[in-house]
């Protein structure tokens, strides 16, 4: 008598797929739902780890969309400092699904952007992109003009994308109590002033995240019916938590919730796929080997291993000798290891700024 397990491949069983092999030999971990070629326009957005994906796409010659290319003559260091070439548009990190939906409503649905502005040392900061200009803007008019360019870039990128890659990072966020809009960072950390009567902490639930993602993808599909989506979950732990829990417990909640949402979205929507970068880095078969000494940052070897599995799933075994398809992208290398690209570890992670507030705290 036969049963459903008799004809399953080795990767369906723990021992041959995991226990009996070296962790670096684990393979076939992702089976892409969509065919992807190097001519397809690809957009990236989300948490810090999404930056590794865009760099890897560029290195292998995929057509990564850069909706806001850096001004000519700007140095590589300045491009990074001013958030050019980090994501497909200059929003900075979008850690939550709620913030993604908010940006899309402004860019695609014509909803007005709140007029809140943060002021620090005589300079003006965009509360929705507080770290986009390291020293702030010289005027409110300059701030608003820059944000308008970003909204235009979002609309353009969305209209041209065949694949929109979004990396989920956090469940925690801060909101404006009166108007219910969400911030990327807590007021008073990068700039602005925190006011408990105006600002509220929220730790999004599974259902809230699912609805925000659904609404975000539907907004994009209405603007561009051909666009499909690839979700990933950042394996980078929380820098800090305002949940009144130990940061380890808070991290586990956030990542577990995001992983569950991403998986269910991929299982229930034909236009959504999921790539398991989170499992590859954090899964216990890998014994935390891909984390640096701070147990938070991902090593070059870890990033490279993840991206090699990504491209292996696409049956792409090497870099494109002809270089990137997008003229606004950085040059590719001749090596098969994309992680050796200049600036590969220069990940722009605004959440990392929270670490400064815990540097002097010592438990006795």
FIVEX-666061 format. One record per residue (C-alpha): residue in three letters; x, y, z; residue number from 1. Coordinates in steps of 0.2 Angstrom, whole numbers. Each point is the difference from the previous one (the first is absolute). Last residue first. Layout:
BEGIN
> r, c1, c2, c3, k
> ALA, X, Y, Z, NUM;
...
***
This chain:
BEGIN
> r, c1, c2, c3, k
> UNK, 119, 226, 188, 364;
> UNK, -8, 3, -17, 363;
> UNK, 10, 13, -10, 362;
> UNK, -8, 14, -10, 361;
> UNK, 12, 12, -8, 360;
> UNK, -1, -7, -18, 359;
> UNK, -18, -2, 1, 358;
> UNK, -5, 17, -8, 357;
> UNK, 14, -2, -13, 356;
> UNK, -8, -16, -6, 355;
> UNK, -15, 9, -7, 354;
> UNK, 10, 6, -15, 353;
> UNK, 0, -17, -6, 352;
> UNK, -18, 2, -5, 351;
> UNK, 6, 11, -14, 350;
> UNK, 9, -14, -9, 349;
> UNK, 10, 6, -15, 348;
> UNK, 11, -16, -5, 347;
> UNK, 18, 4, -4, 346;
> UNK, 5, -18, 0, 345;
> UNK, 1, -2, -19, 344;
> UNK, 8, 17, -2, 343;
> UNK, 11, -5, -14, 342;
> UNK, -6, -17, -7, 341;
> UNK, 8, -15, 9, 340;
> UNK, -17, -6, 5, 339;
> UNK, -4, -4, -18, 338;
> UNK, 11, -16, 1, 337;
> UNK, 1, -7, -18, 336;
> UNK, 14, 12, -4, 335;
> UNK, 0, 12, -15, 334;
> UNK, -8, 14, 9, 333;
> UNK, -16, 9, -4, 332;
> UNK, -1, 19, -2, 331;
> UNK, -12, 11, 10, 330;
> UNK, -17, 2, -7, 329;
> UNK, -7, 15, -9, 328;
> UNK, 4, -8, -17, 327;
> UNK, -12, -14, 4, 326;
> UNK, 5, -16, -9, 325;
> UNK, 14, -3, 12, 324;
> UNK, 17, -7, -6, 323;
> UNK, 4, -9, -17, 322;
> UNK, 9, -14, 10, 321;
> UNK, -17, -5, 9, 320;
> UNK, 4, -8, 16, 319;
> UNK, -2, -18, 3, 318;
> UNK, -11, -15, 3, 317;
> UNK, -17, 6, -5, 316;
> UNK, -13, -14, 1, 315;
> UNK, -12, 11, 9, 314;
> UNK, 1, -10, 15, 313;
> UNK, 19, 0, -1, 312;
> UNK, -2, 19, -1, 311;
> UNK, -8, 0, 18, 310;
> UNK, 11, -13, 6, 309;
> UNK, 15, 10, -5, 308;
> UNK, -8, 15, 8, 307;
> UNK, -2, -8, 17, 306;
> UNK, 18, -7, 0, 305;
> UNK, 7, 18, -5, 304;
> UNK, -9, 8, 14, 303;
> UNK, 6, -13, 12, 302;
> UNK, 18, 2, -6, 301;
> UNK, 0, 18, 1, 300;
> UNK, -6, -1, 18, 299;
> UNK, -17, 5, 6, 298;
> UNK, -1, 12, 15, 297;
> UNK, -10, -5, 15, 296;
> UNK, 10, -12, 11, 295;
> UNK, 12, 14, 4, 294;
> UNK, 14, -12, -5, 293;
> UNK, -6, -1, -18, 292;
> UNK, -14, -12, -4, 291;
> UNK, 2, -13, -15, 290;
> UNK, 5, -14, 11, 289;
> UNK, -15, 1, 11, 288;
> UNK, 0, -19, 1, 287;
> UNK, -6, -2, -19, 286;
> UNK, -11, -15, 5, 285;
> UNK, -8, 12, 13, 284;
> UNK, -9, 10, -14, 283;
> UNK, 4, 19, 2, 282;
> UNK, 9, 4, -16, 281;
> UNK, -8, -12, -12, 280;
> UNK, -17, 1, 8, 279;
> UNK, -1, 19, -1, 278;
> UNK, 6, -1, -18, 277;
> UNK, -15, -11, -4, 276;
> UNK, -6, 8, -17, 275;
> UNK, -19, 2, 0, 274;
> UNK, -11, 2, -16, 273;
> UNK, -16, 10, -3, 272;
> UNK, -10, 2, -16, 271;
> UNK, -9, -16, 2, 270;
> UNK, -6, 5, 17, 269;
> UNK, -5, -12, 14, 268;
> UNK, 16, -9, 3, 267;
> UNK, 12, 15, -2, 266;
> UNK, -11, 10, 11, 265;
> UNK, 0, -14, 13, 264;
> UNK, 19, -1, 0, 263;
> UNK, 2, 19, 1, 262;
> UNK, -12, 1, 15, 261;
> UNK, 8, -14, 9, 260;
> UNK, 17, 7, -2, 259;
> UNK, -5, 17, 6, 258;
> UNK, -8, -7, 15, 257;
> UNK, 15, -11, 4, 256;
> UNK, 12, 14, -3, 255;
> UNK, -9, 12, 11, 254;
> UNK, -3, -12, 14, 253;
> UNK, 17, -7, 1, 252;
> UNK, 8, 17, 0, 251;
> UNK, -11, 5, 14, 250;
> UNK, 5, -15, 10, 249;
> UNK, 18, 3, -3, 248;
> UNK, -2, 19, 4, 247;
> UNK, -7, -4, 17, 246;
> UNK, -18, 6, 0, 245;
> UNK, -7, 18, 5, 244;
> UNK, -4, 2, -19, 243;
> UNK, 11, 14, -3, 242;
> UNK, 13, -11, -8, 241;
> UNK, 18, 3, -5, 240;
> UNK, 12, -5, -14, 239;
> UNK, -12, -13, -6, 238;
> UNK, 7, -16, -8, 237;
> UNK, 6, 0, -18, 236;
> UNK, -7, -15, -9, 235;
> UNK, -10, 12, -11, 234;
> UNK, -16, -9, -7, 233;
> UNK, -2, -2, -19, 232;
> UNK, -15, 3, -11, 231;
> UNK, 0, -1, -19, 230;
> UNK, -14, 9, -9, 229;
> UNK, -7, 1, -18, 228;
> UNK, -3, 14, -11, 227;
> UNK, -10, -2, -16, 226;
> UNK, -16, 9, 6, 225;
> UNK, 10, 16, 3, 224;
> UNK, -9, 15, 8, 223;
> UNK, -14, -11, 7, 222;
> UNK, 13, -14, 4, 221;
> UNK, 10, 12, 10, 220;
> UNK, -15, 6, 10, 219;
> UNK, -5, -19, 2, 218;
> UNK, 17, -4, 7, 217;
> UNK, -1, 14, 13, 216;
> UNK, -17, -5, 5, 215;
> UNK, 5, -18, 2, 214;
> UNK, 15, 5, 10, 213;
> UNK, -9, 11, 12, 212;
> UNK, -13, -14, 2, 211;
> UNK, 13, -13, 4, 210;
> UNK, 9, 12, 12, 209;
> UNK, -16, 4, 10, 208;
> UNK, -5, -18, 1, 207;
> UNK, 17, -6, 6, 206;
> UNK, 0, 13, 13, 205;
> UNK, 10, 17, 0, 204;
> UNK, 9, 5, 15, 203;
> UNK, -5, 18, 2, 202;
> UNK, 8, 15, 10, 201;
> UNK, -10, 16, 1, 200;
> UNK, 5, 18, -3, 199;
> UNK, -10, 16, 4, 198;
> UNK, -2, 0, 19, 197;
> UNK, 16, -10, 2, 196;
> UNK, 9, 14, -9, 195;
> UNK, 17, -4, -8, 194;
> UNK, 9, 14, -8, 193;
> UNK, 7, 1, -18, 192;
> UNK, 16, -8, -6, 191;
> UNK, 8, -17, -1, 190;
> UNK, -6, -7, 16, 189;
> UNK, -13, 14, 6, 188;
> UNK, -14, -7, -10, 187;
> UNK, 0, -19, -1, 186;
> UNK, 6, -5, -18, 185;
> UNK, -9, -5, -16, 184;
> UNK, -15, 10, 6, 183;
> UNK, -18, -6, -2, 182;
> UNK, -16, 11, -3, 181;
> UNK, -15, -2, 12, 180;
> UNK, -5, 19, -1, 179;
> UNK, -1, 4, 19, 178;
> UNK, 10, -14, 7, 177;
> UNK, 15, 2, -12, 176;
> UNK, 8, -17, -1, 175;
> UNK, 16, -9, 6, 174;
> UNK, 5, -17, -7, 173;
> UNK, 3, -18, 5, 172;
> UNK, -4, -15, -11, 171;
> UNK, 17, 1, -9, 170;
> UNK, 10, -5, -15, 169;
> UNK, -10, -6, -15, 168;
> UNK, 10, 0, -16, 167;
> UNK, -9, 5, -16, 166;
> UNK, 4, -5, -17, 165;
> UNK, -11, 7, -14, 164;
> UNK, 2, -10, -16, 163;
> UNK, -6, 6, -17, 162;
> UNK, 2, 18, 4, 161;
> UNK, -3, 15, -12, 160;
> UNK, -15, 8, 8, 159;
> UNK, 6, -3, 18, 158;
> UNK, 17, 8, -4, 157;
> UNK, -9, 15, -8, 156;
> UNK, -12, 2, 15, 155;
> UNK, 14, -2, 13, 154;
> UNK, 11, 13, -10, 153;
> UNK, -14, 13, 0, 152;
> UNK, -2, -2, 19, 151;
> UNK, 19, 1, 2, 150;
> UNK, 0, 16, -10, 149;
> UNK, -14, 7, 10, 148;
> UNK, 10, -4, 16, 147;
> UNK, 15, 10, -7, 146;
> UNK, -12, 15, -4, 145;
> UNK, -8, -1, 17, 144;
> UNK, 17, 1, 9, 143;
> UNK, 7, 14, -11, 142;
> UNK, -16, 10, 4, 141;
> UNK, 2, -4, 19, 140;
> UNK, 17, 8, -1, 139;
> UNK, 18, -4, 2, 138;
> UNK, -3, -19, 0, 137;
> UNK, 7, -12, 13, 136;
> UNK, 18, -3, 4, 135;
> UNK, 0, -19, -4, 134;
> UNK, -13, 2, -14, 133;
> UNK, -10, -16, -1, 132;
> UNK, 1, -3, 18, 131;
> UNK, -17, 7, 5, 130;
> UNK, -9, -7, -15, 129;
> UNK, -19, 0, 7, 128;
> UNK, 4, 14, 12, 127;
> UNK, 8, 10, -13, 126;
> UNK, 14, 10, 9, 125;
> UNK, 3, 19, -1, 124;
> UNK, 15, 9, 6, 123;
> UNK, 2, 13, 14, 122;
> UNK, 9, -11, 12, 121;
> UNK, -14, -13, -1, 120;
> UNK, -18, 3, -8, 119;
> UNK, -12, -14, -4, 118;
> UNK, -14, 3, -12, 117;
> UNK, -18, -5, 0, 116;
> UNK, -10, 5, -15, 115;
> UNK, -8, -17, -2, 114;
> UNK, 1, -7, -18, 113;
> UNK, -16, 2, -10, 112;
> UNK, -8, -16, -8, 111;
> UNK, 3, -1, -19, 110;
> UNK, -3, -18, -1, 109;
> UNK, 16, -5, -8, 108;
> UNK, 14, 10, 9, 107;
> UNK, -9, 4, 16, 106;
> UNK, -9, -16, 2, 105;
> UNK, 16, -10, -5, 104;
> UNK, 10, 9, 14, 103;
> UNK, -13, -4, 13, 102;
> UNK, -1, -18, -6, 101;
> UNK, 18, -3, 2, 100;
> UNK, 0, 8, 17, 99;
> UNK, -14, -12, 6, 98;
> UNK, 10, -15, -7, 97;
> UNK, 14, 5, 11, 96;
> UNK, 19, 3, -1, 95;
> UNK, 0, 12, -14, 94;
> UNK, 19, 5, 0, 93;
> UNK, 3, 16, -9, 92;
> UNK, -13, 7, -11, 91;
> UNK, 12, 5, -14, 90;
> UNK, -7, -12, -14, 89;
> UNK, 6, -16, -7, 88;
> UNK, 10, -4, 16, 87;
> UNK, 18, 5, 5, 86;
> UNK, 5, 8, -17, 85;
> UNK, 0, 17, 8, 84;
> UNK, -3, 1, 19, 83;
> UNK, 9, 16, 4, 82;
> UNK, 14, -8, 9, 81;
> UNK, 2, -14, -13, 80;
> UNK, 1, 12, -14, 79;
> UNK, 12, 11, 10, 78;
> UNK, 12, -15, 2, 77;
> UNK, -1, -4, -18, 76;
> UNK, 4, 17, -5, 75;
> UNK, -13, 12, -8, 74;
> UNK, 6, 5, -17, 73;
> UNK, -16, -2, -9, 72;
> UNK, -15, 1, 11, 71;
> UNK, -6, -17, 7, 70;
> UNK, -13, -10, -8, 69;
> UNK, -18, 1, 7, 68;
> UNK, -11, -13, -8, 67;
> UNK, 14, -13, 0, 66;
> UNK, -7, -16, -8, 65;
> UNK, 10, -16, 1, 64;
> UNK, 2, -7, -17, 63;
> UNK, 10, -16, 4, 62;
> UNK, 18, 0, -5, 61;
> UNK, 7, -12, 13, 60;
> UNK, 8, 14, 11, 59;
> UNK, -16, 10, -1, 58;
> UNK, -11, -14, 7, 57;
> UNK, 12, -3, 14, 56;
> UNK, 1, 19, 4, 55;
> UNK, -19, 0, 1, 54;
> UNK, -2, -15, 10, 53;
> UNK, 13, 6, 13, 52;
> UNK, -10, 16, 2, 51;
> UNK, -15, -10, 4, 50;
> UNK, 8, -5, 17, 49;
> UNK, -2, 17, 7, 48;
> UNK, -19, 0, -1, 47;
> UNK, -12, 4, -14, 46;
> UNK, 2, 3, -19, 45;
> UNK, 6, -8, -16, 44;
> UNK, -6, 3, -17, 43;
> UNK, 3, -12, -15, 42;
> UNK, -2, 4, -18, 41;
> UNK, 1, -16, -10, 40;
> UNK, 14, -1, -13, 39;
> UNK, 11, -12, 11, 38;
> UNK, -13, -14, 0, 37;
> UNK, -12, -5, 13, 36;
> UNK, -13, -15, -1, 35;
> UNK, -12, 1, 15, 34;
> UNK, -4, -12, 14, 33;
> UNK, 18, -3, 4, 32;
> UNK, 5, -16, 9, 31;
> UNK, 11, 4, 15, 30;
> UNK, 10, -11, 11, 29;
> UNK, 7, -11, -14, 28;
> UNK, 17, 0, 10, 27;
> UNK, 8, -4, 16, 26;
> UNK, 19, -3, -3, 25;
> UNK, 5, 14, 11, 24;
> UNK, -8, -8, 14, 23;
> UNK, 11, -16, -2, 22;
> UNK, -11, -15, -3, 21;
> UNK, -8, -14, 9, 20;
> UNK, -11, 11, 12, 19;
> UNK, -8, 12, -13, 18;
> UNK, -8, -7, -16, 17;
> UNK, 4, -18, 2, 16;
> UNK, -5, 0, 19, 15;
> UNK, -14, 12, -1, 14;
> UNK, -11, -7, -14, 13;
> UNK, -8, 10, -14, 12;
> UNK, 16, 4, -8, 11;
> UNK, 3, -18, -4, 10;
> UNK, -14, 0, -13, 9;
> UNK, -18, -7, 5, 8;
> UNK, -5, -16, -9, 7;
> UNK, -4, -11, 16, 6;
> UNK, -7, 14, 10, 5;
> UNK, -17, 0, -7, 4;
> UNK, -4, -18, 4, 3;
> UNK, 1, -16, -9, 2;
> UNK, -7, -17, 5, 1;
***
